[in-house]
Amino acid sequence: MTSFPTATSNSTTGGRLIYGCMGLGGSWDDAPYGAAEVDQAAAAIDAARQAGIELFDHADIYRKGKSEQVFGDVLADAPGLREQLLIQTKCGIRQAGDGLPGRYDFSAGHIMASVNGSLQRLRTDYVDVLLLHRPDPLMDLAELAGAVGRLLDEGKIRALGVSNMSAAQISQLQDRLETPIVANQLEMSLGKRAWVESAVLVNRDEDFAAGFPHGTLEHASSHGIELQAYGALAQGRYSGMPAQTAADVATADLVQALAQGWNTTAEAVVLGWLMRHPARISPVIGSSNPDRIAACADAPRIAAEMSREAWYALWTEARGAAMP
Ligand SMILES: NC(=O)c1ccc[n+]([C@@H]2O[C@H](COP(=O)([O-])OP(=O)(O)OC[C@H]3O[C@@H](n4cnc5c(N)ncnc54)[C@H](OP(=O)(O)O)[C@@H]3O)[C@@H](O)[C@H]2O)c1
């Protein structure tokens, strides 16, 4: 049992849980899904809603469109459900096929076709948020802004966000857009820590922060851009999946001890750690297991109650080294 203090209530935590739909829809190939996958999606959506989640995250490419399609099936079976949810999807990644390489595509033609395909599969007239999935180095900003403007004017999307973008990329894009960028989705977790390492490794040689440009979090906070964390459960590394390293074992043990002491689940501790950060991070939960989804529901409480000492203890254990 841990001796860490448990209740230092603070007002800076926040964010919300988001349900990530990448696990729904069966296989990643072209094979069609069946009734079992529709039932699985219905159960996952129900578990997510029971956990207080209203925002559901998609992408045109998840399971070759089948994640959106199976979600659309569930919506079609439940009249009125669409209006009770927020749906977010993504565009701009083209997977390899037809002899062409995997690539990024922010051309107007691809974006319009992608959104129309998503709406058709989801069986809805609009998505609440469209995210640009990963920057296309060949993007023409004026062309992109024109496509986004058309989608907004036509009511097919209600807001725009981005994913996997740095502060500099967001600023450049925002300069050309009339609509505010409302979210940036990035991989952030207790397992993927470059987002927080970058805050303390200025002037240091350690490479823990590789891949996360300085200032991305701060820029989002200052501009009211919601930070969404994908891979937030670290694919179960600290909550039941076999550990890979000594640091993982020690961290999983600490997570478990804290969960017991706080009368909660390991998942809530892992997500609560992320949500304790004042940038108001919203974890995207990728489990399709209803019990695991339910196990995430306590994360906001844990974030609100997690002491500074417990937060640093978890981070130090996960990095396997003392703070610089
Ligand atoms: N923007 C982007 O570029 C991007 C990239 C990747 C993902 N995403 C979004 O983020 C969401 C979450 O991403 P993610 O799925 O990679 O991350 P995650 O939520 O950290 O991991 C979920 C995966 O880990 C498994 N898992 C978790 N805990 C487990 C445990 N204790 N034992 C066994 N398996 C466990 C889940 O299996 P079960 O289903 O069996 O629970 C599921 O396959 C996706 O659904 C998607 O919406 C966005």
The ligand as a Gaussian input file, in Angstrom:
#p B3LYP/6-31G(d) Opt

LIG

0 1
 N       -4.353000      10.830000     -34.265000
 C       -3.640000       9.750000     -34.491000
 O       -2.672000       9.748000     -35.262000
 C       -4.030000       8.485000     -33.771000
 C       -3.191000       7.354000     -33.809000
 C       -3.583000       6.209000     -33.123000
 C       -4.792000       6.193000     -32.422000
 N       -5.598000       7.298000     -32.412000
 C       -6.880000       7.315000     -31.649000
 O       -6.605000       7.054000     -30.302000
 C       -7.365000       5.929000     -29.834000
 C       -6.569000       5.172000     -28.799000
 O       -5.351000       4.725000     -29.338000
 P       -4.742000       3.307000     -28.992000
 O       -5.799000       2.274000     -29.154000
 O       -3.502000       3.164000     -29.756000
 O       -4.336000       3.471000     -27.480000
 P       -4.761000       2.919000     -26.042000
 O       -6.106000       3.383000     -25.657000
 O       -3.615000       3.269000     -25.188000
 O       -4.746000       1.331000     -26.172000
 C       -5.883000       0.568000     -26.490000
 C       -5.430000      -0.798000     -26.936000
 O       -4.689000      -1.379000     -25.885000
 C       -5.321000      -2.588000     -25.469000
 N       -5.252000      -2.664000     -24.004000
 C       -5.334000      -1.651000     -23.131000
 N       -5.205000      -2.130000     -21.868000
 C       -5.054000      -3.459000     -21.975000
 C       -4.862000      -4.488000     -21.027000
 N       -4.797000      -4.262000     -19.725000
 N       -4.732000      -5.745000     -21.485000
 C       -4.811000      -6.014000     -22.793000
 N       -4.995000      -5.057000     -23.748000
 C       -5.101000      -3.780000     -23.339000
 C       -6.762000      -2.490000     -25.946000
 O       -7.281000      -3.786000     -26.129000
 P       -8.846000      -4.067000     -25.773000
 O       -9.627000      -3.458000     -26.905000
 O       -8.920000      -5.548000     -25.733000
 O       -9.133000      -3.429000     -24.462000
 C       -6.589000      -1.721000     -27.246000
 O       -6.185000      -2.586000     -28.291000
 C       -7.718000       5.162000     -31.104000
 O       -8.901000       4.399000     -30.961000
 C       -7.898000       6.286000     -32.087000
 O       -9.203000       6.815000     -31.956000
 C       -5.215000       8.442000     -33.054000

